[in-house]
Amino acid sequence: MRKSSILAVSLHLLSGCGTPCSQGNGDAPSDFRGGESNGETYQTASFDGPHVPYPGGQSLRIVHQLDRRPEPGTIDIWVGFEQAGELTPAAGDQAVIRNIDGEAIIVSNTTCYDLFIYVYAEASDLLASEMDG
């Protein structure tokens, strides 16, 4: 019974559960000013990459270059382990959206894993119609 308890505790510690990463860059997110935009849509790079380094425990301020603020429902965030490899939709702590405004999207990787990120966003038609009216 003692061996099974030690094994359970060891597996728990190895999984990283209960041990949050410290915010590596403090309160100030790193800026990313690259990517591609036509004023209506934005992406950090082509879907094939190269993707943006996205270290664990850090935030990234992605300057989206759109004509107006994207709404949360128009933002897709994908992550992977290689700069130009396979991606999967971000889930949970991999991409915590901290702020969205007319200039940038701030997203945090609150896991302890170094990832690469791909972001796609569209300018909101709702905000455009409000500005026109």
Secondary structure, DSSP 8 states (H G I E B T S, - for coil): -HHHHHHHHHHHHHHTTT-----TTTTS-EEE--SEE-SSEEESS-TTS--EEE-TTEEEEEE---SS---GGGEEEEEESSTTS--EE--GGG-EEEEE-SSEEEEEE-SSS-EEEEEEEE--HHHHHHHH-
